[in-house]
Amino acid sequence: MAYQQRQKVLFKHCDPAGIVFFPRYFEMMNDMVEAFFDSALHHPFEELHQSAAVPTAQIETRFAHPSRHGDQLDLALTIVRLGQSSASYRMTAHCDSMLRFETKATLVHVNKHGKPTPWPDDLRDKLSEYEVQDGA
């Protein structure tokens, strides 16, 4: 199952030519992950970060086509590997049927001291609901 969300490309995302400045895509990706933890997993960052965190340990992104101010991006996130204390996800963004970017990243669940620690059972169970085979 994929977690999905729509993101309008705003003026703040764009360079003077009206095209998304690629670092802003990384902000959109992080916003999507935060929304996923809040809306889908019911573990909002403002609560999770009181005793733990989920920093990104690795990310690889391909920018397929440019996006412009006003475009409506349909983002989708799936978990492609769920480890003991990490989770790898795939995220795509399309406008209509055109791929704009795709990214694969790994989050690591860490305690308040920054040491990797196993996912709490309830969070692991919710993450597993969004797990699919890599490439699906």
Contact map, one row per residue, 1 for C-alpha under 8 A:
1110000000000000000000000000000000000000000000000000000000000000000000000000010000000000000000000000000000000000000000000000000011110000
1111000000000000000000000000000000000000000000000000000000000000000000000001110000000000000000000000000000000000000000000000000001000000
1111100000000000000000000000000000010001000000000000000000000000000000000001110000000000000000000000000000000000000000000000000001000000
0111110000000000000000000000000000000000000000000000000000000000000000000111100000000000000000000000000000000000000000000000000000000000
0011111000000000000000000000000100000000000000000000000000000000000000000111000000000000000000000000000000000000000000000000000000000000
0001111100000000000000000000000000000000000000000000000000000000000000011110000000000000000000000000000000000000000000000000000000000000
0000111110000000000000000001000000000000000000000000000000000000000000011110000000000000000000000000000000000000000000000000000000000000
0000011111000000000000000000000000000000000000000000000000000000000001111000000000000000000000000000000000000000000000000000000000000000
0000001111101100000100000000000000000000000000000000000000000000001111111000000000000000000000000000000000000000000000000000000000000000
0000000111111100000000000000000000000000000000000000000000000000000011000000000000000000000000000000000000000000000000000000000000000000
0000000011111100010000000000000000000000000000000000000000000000000011000000000000000000000000000000000000000000000000000000000000000000
0000000001111100000000000000000000000000000000000000000000000000000000000000000000000000000000000000000000000000000000000000000000000000
0000000011111110001110011000000000000000000000000000000000000000000010000000000000000000000000000000000000000000000000000000000000000000
0000000011111111111110010000000000000000000000000000000000000000000110000000000000000000000000000000000000000000000000000000000000000000
0000000000001111111110000000000000000000000000000000000000000000000000000000000000000000000000000000000000000000000000000000000000000000
0000000000000111111000000000000000000000000000000000000000000000000000000000000000000000000000000000000000000000000000000000000000000000
0000000000000111111000000000000000000000000000000000000000000000000000000000000000000000000000000000000000000000000000000000000000000000
0000000000100111111100000000000000000000000000000000000000000000000110000000000000000000000000000000000000000000000000000000000000000000
0000000000001111111110000000000000000000000000000000000000000000011110000000000000000000000000000000000000000000000000000000000000000000
0000000010001110011111011000000000000000000000000000000000000000011110000000000000000000000000000000000000000000000000000000000000000000
0000000000001110001111111000000000000000000000000000000000000000000000000000000000000000000000000000000000000000000000000000000000000000
0000000000000000000111111100000000000000000000000000000000000000000000000000000000000000000000000000000000000000000000000000000000000000
0000000000000000000011111110000000000000000000000000000000000000000000000000000000000000000000000000000000000000000000000000000000000000
0000000000001100000111111111000000000000000000000000000000000000000000000000000000000000000000000000000000000000000000000000000000000000
0000000000001000000111111111100000000000000000000000000000000000000000000000000000000000000000000000000000000000000000000000000000000000
0000000000000000000001111111110000000000000000000000000000000000000000000000000000000000000000000000000000000000000000000000000000000000
0000000000000000000000111111111000000000000000000000000000000000000000000000000000000000000000000000000000000000000000000000000000000000
0000001000000000000000011111111100000000000000000000000000000000000000000000000000000000000000000000000000000000000000000000000000000000
0000000000000000000000001111111110000000000000000000000000000000000000000000000000000000001000000000000000000000000000000000000000000000
0000000000000000000000000111111111000000000000000000000000000000000000000000000000000000000000000000000000000000000000000000000000000000
0000000000000000000000000011111111100000000000000000000000000000000000000000000000000000000000000000000000000000000000000000000000000000
0000100000000000000000000001111111110000000000000000000000000000000000000010000000000000000000000000000000000000000000000000000000000000
0000000000000000000000000000111111111000000000000000000000000000000000000000000000000000000000000000000000000000000000000000000000000000
0000000000000000000000000000011111111100000110000000000000000000000000000000000000000000000000000000000000000000000000000000000000000000
0000000000000000000000000000001111111111000100000000000000000000000000000000000000000000000000000000000000000000000000000000000000000000
0010000000000000000000000000000111111111100000000000000000000000000000000000000000000000000000000000000000000000000000000000000000000000
0000000000000000000000000000000011111111111110000000000000000000000000000000000000000000000000000000000000000000000000000000000000000000
0000000000000000000000000000000001111111111110000000000000000000000000000000000000000000000000000000000000000000000000000000000000000000
0000000000000000000000000000000000111111111100000000000000000000000000000000000000000000000000000000000000000000000000000000000000000000
0010000000000000000000000000000000111111110000000000000000000000000000000000000000000000000000000000000000000000000000000000010000000000
0000000000000000000000000000000000011111111100000000000000000000000000000000000000000000000000000000000000000000000000000010011000000000
0000000000000000000000000000000000001111111100000000000000000000000000000000000000000000000000000000000000000000000000000000000000000000
0000000000000000000000000000000000001110111110110000000000000000000000000000000000000000000000000000000000000000000000000010000000000000
0000000000000000000000000000000001101110111111110000000000000000000000000000000000000000000000000000000000000000000000000000000000000000
0000000000000000000000000000000001001100001111111000100000000000000000000000000000000000000000000000000000000000000000000000000000000000
0000000000000000000000000000000000000000000111111100000000000000000000000000000000000000000000000000000000000000000000000000000000000000
0000000000000000000000000000000000000000001111111110000000000000000000000000000000000000000000000000000000000000000000000000000000000000
0000000000000000000000000000000000000000001111111111100000000000000000000000000000000000000000000000000000000000000000000000000000000000
0000000000000000000000000000000000000000000011111111100000000000000000000000000000000000000000000000000000000001000000000000000000000000
0000000000000000000000000000000000000000000001111111000000000000000000000000000000000000000000000000000000000001000000000000000000000000
0000000000000000000000000000000000000000000000111111100000000000000000000000000000000000000000000000000000000011000000000000000000000000
0000000000000000000000000000000000000000000000011111110000000000000000000000000000000000000000000000000000001111010000000000000000000000
0000000000000000000000000000000000000000000010011011111000000000000000000000000000000000000000000000000000011111010000000000000000000000
0000000000000000000000000000000000000000000000000001111100000000000000000000000000000000000000000000000000111100000000000000000000000000
0000000000000000000000000000000000000000000000000000111110000000000000000000000000000000000000000000000000111100000000000000000000000000
0000000000000000000000000000000000000000000000000000011111100000000000000000000000000000000000000000000011110000000000000000000000000000
0000000000000000000000000000000000000000000000000000001111100000000000000000000000000000000000000000000011110000000000000000000000000000
0000000000000000000000000000000000000000000000000000000111110000000000000000000000000000000000000000000011100000000000000000000000000000
0000000000000000000000000000000000000000000000000000000111111000000000000000000000000000000000000000001111000000000000000000000000000000
0000000000000000000000000000000000000000000000000000000001111100000000000000000000000000000000000000001110000000000000000000000000000000
0000000000000000000000000000000000000000000000000000000000111110000000000000000000000000000000000000111100000000000000000000000000000000
0000000000000000000000000000000000000000000000000000000000011111000000000000000000000000000000000000111000000000000000000000000000000000
0000000000000000000000000000000000000000000000000000000000001111110000000000000000000000000000000001110000000000000000000000000000000000
0000000000000000000000000000000000000000000000000000000000000111110000000000000000000000000000000011110000000000000000000000000000000000
0000000000000000000000000000000000000000000000000000000000000011111000000000000000000000000000000111100000000000000000000000000000000000
0000000000000000001100000000000000000000000000000000000000000011111100000000000000000000000000000001000000000000000000000000000000000000
0000000010000000001100000000000000000000000000000000000000000000111110100000000000000000000000000001000000000000000000000000000000000000
0000000010000100011100000000000000000000000000000000000000000000011111100000000000000000000000000000000000000000000000000000000000000000
0000000011101100011100000000000000000000000000000000000000000000001111100000000000000000000000000000000000000000000000000000000000000000
0000000111100000000000000000000000000000000000000000000000000000000111110000000000000000000000000000000000000000000000000000000000000000
0000000110000000000000000000000000000000000000000000000000000000001111111000000000000000000000100000000000000000000000000000000000000000
0000011110000000000000000000000000000000000000000000000000000000000001111100000000000000000000100000000000000000000000000000000000000000
0000011110000000000000000000000000000000000000000000000000000000000000111110000000000000000011110000000000000000000000000000000000000000
0001111000000000000000000000000000000000000000000000000000000000000000011111000000000000000111110000000000000000000000000000000000000000
0001111000000000000000000000000100000000000000000000000000000000000000001111100000000000001111000000000000000000000000000000000000000000
0111100000000000000000000000000000000000000000000000000000000000000000000111110000000000001110000000000000000000000000000000000000000000
0111000000000000000000000000000000000000000000000000000000000000000000000011111000000000111100000000000000000000000000000000000000000000
1110000000000000000000000000000000000000000000000000000000000000000000000001111100000000111000000000000000000000000000000000000001110000
0000000000000000000000000000000000000000000000000000000000000000000000000000111111000011110000000000000000000000000000000000001101110000
0000000000000000000000000000000000000000000000000000000000000000000000000000011111000011110000000000000000000000000000000000000000111110
0000000000000000000000000000000000000000000000000000000000000000000000000000001111100011100000000000000000000000000000000000000000111100
0000000000000000000000000000000000000000000000000000000000000000000000000000001111110111000000000000000000000000000000000000001100100000
0000000000000000000000000000000000000000000000000000000000000000000000000000000011111110000000000000000000000000000000000000000000000000
0000000000000000000000000000000000000000000000000000000000000000000000000000000001111100000000000000000000000000000011100000000000000000
0000000000000000000000000000000000000000000000000000000000000000000000000000000000111110000000000000000000011100000111100000000000000000
0000000000000000000000000000000000000000000000000000000000000000000000000000000001111111000000000000000001111000000001100000000000000000
0000000000000000000000000000000000000000000000000000000000000000000000000000001111101111100000000000000001110000000000000000000000000000
0000000000000000000000000000000000000000000000000000000000000000000000000000001111000111110000000000000111100000000000000000000000000000
0000000000000000000000000000000000000000000000000000000000000000000000000000111110000011111000000000000111000000000000000000000000000000
0000000000000000000000000000000000000000000000000000000000000000000000000000111100000001111100000000011110000000000000000000000000000000
0000000000000000000000000000100000000000000000000000000000000000000000000011110000000000111110000000011100000000000000000000000000000000
0000000000000000000000000000000000000000000000000000000000000000000000000111100000000000011111000011111000000000000000000000000000000000
0000000000000000000000000000000000000000000000000000000000000000000000001111000000000000001111100011110000000000000000000000000000000000
0000000000000000000000000000000000000000000000000000000000000000000000001110000000000000000111111111100000000000000000000000000000000000
0000000000000000000000000000000000000000000000000000000000000000000000111100000000000000000011111111000000000000000000000000000000000000
0000000000000000000000000000000000000000000000000000000000000000000000001100000000000000000001111100000000000000000000000000000000000000
0000000000000000000000000000000000000000000000000000000000000000000000000000000000000000000001111110000000000000000000000000000000000000
0000000000000000000000000000000000000000000000000000000000000000100000000000000000000000000001111111000000000000000000000000000000000000
0000000000000000000000000000000000000000000000000000000000000001100000000000000000000000000111101111110000000000000000000000000000000000
0000000000000000000000000000000000000000000000000000000000000011111000000000000000000000000111100111110000000000000000000000000000000000
0000000000000000000000000000000000000000000000000000000000001111100000000000000000000000000111000011111000000000000000000000000000000000
0000000000000000000000000000000000000000000000000000000000001111000000000000000000000000011110000011111100000000000000000000000000000000
0000000000000000000000000000000000000000000000000000000000111100000000000000000000000000011100000000111110000000000000000000000000000000
0000000000000000000000000000000000000000000000000000000000111000000000000000000000000001111000000000011111000000000000000000000000000000
0000000000000000000000000000000000000000000000000000000111110000000000000000000000000001110000000000001111100000000000000000000000000000
0000000000000000000000000000000000000000000000000000000111100000000000000000000000000111100000000000000111110000000000000000000000000000
0000000000000000000000000000000000000000000000000000011111000000000000000000000000000111000000000000000011111000000000000000000000000000
0000000000000000000000000000000000000000000000000000111110000000000000000000000000001110000000000000000001111100000100000000000000000000
0000000000000000000000000000000000000000000000000001111000000000000000000000000000001100000000000000000000111110000111100000000000000000
0000000000000000000000000000000000000000000000000001111000000000000000000000000000001000000000000000000000011111111110000000000000000000
0000000000000000000000000000000000000000000000000011100000000000000000000000000000000000000000000000000000001111111110000000000000000000
0000000000000000000000000000000000000000000000001111100000000000000000000000000000000000000000000000000000000111111000000000000000000000
0000000000000000000000000000000000000000000000000000000000000000000000000000000000000000000000000000000000000111111000000000000000000000
0000000000000000000000000000000000000000000000000001100000000000000000000000000000000000000000000000000000000111111100000000000000000000
0000000000000000000000000000000000000000000000000000000000000000000000000000000000000000000000000000000000000111111110000000000000000000
0000000000000000000000000000000000000000000000000000000000000000000000000000000000001000000000000000000000011110011111000000000000000000
0000000000000000000000000000000000000000000000000000000000000000000000000000000000011000000000000000000000001110001111100000000000000000
0000000000000000000000000000000000000000000000000000000000000000000000000000000000011100000000000000000000001000000111110000000000000000
0000000000000000000000000000000000000000000000000000000000000000000000000000000000011100000000000000000000001000000011111011000000000000
0000000000000000000000000000000000000000000000000000000000000000000000000000000000000000000000000000000000000000000001111111000000000000
0000000000000000000000000000000000000000000000000000000000000000000000000000000000000000000000000000000000000000000000111111100000000000
0000000000000000000000000000000000000000000000000000000000000000000000000000000000000000000000000000000000000000000000011111110000000000
0000000000000000000000000000000000000000101000000000000000000000000000000000000000000000000000000000000000000000000000111111111000000000
0000000000000000000000000000000000000000000000000000000000000000000000000000000000000000000000000000000000000000000000111111111100000000
0000000000000000000000000000000000000000000000000000000000000000000000000000000000000000000000000000000000000000000000001111111110000000
0000000000000000000000000000000000000001100000000000000000000000000000000000000000000000000000000000000000000000000000000111111111000000
0000000000000000000000000000000000000000100000000000000000000000000000000000001001000000000000000000000000000000000000000011111111100000
0000000000000000000000000000000000000000000000000000000000000000000000000000001001000000000000000000000000000000000000000001111111100000
1000000000000000000000000000000000000000000000000000000000000000000000000000000000000000000000000000000000000000000000000000111111100000
1110000000000000000000000000000000000000000000000000000000000000000000000000011000000000000000000000000000000000000000000000011111110000
1000000000000000000000000000000000000000000000000000000000000000000000000000011111000000000000000000000000000000000000000000001111111000
1000000000000000000000000000000000000000000000000000000000000000000000000000011110000000000000000000000000000000000000000000000001111101
0000000000000000000000000000000000000000000000000000000000000000000000000000000110000000000000000000000000000000000000000000000000111111
0000000000000000000000000000000000000000000000000000000000000000000000000000000110000000000000000000000000000000000000000000000000011111
0000000000000000000000000000000000000000000000000000000000000000000000000000000100000000000000000000000000000000000000000000000000001111
0000000000000000000000000000000000000000000000000000000000000000000000000000000000000000000000000000000000000000000000000000000000011111
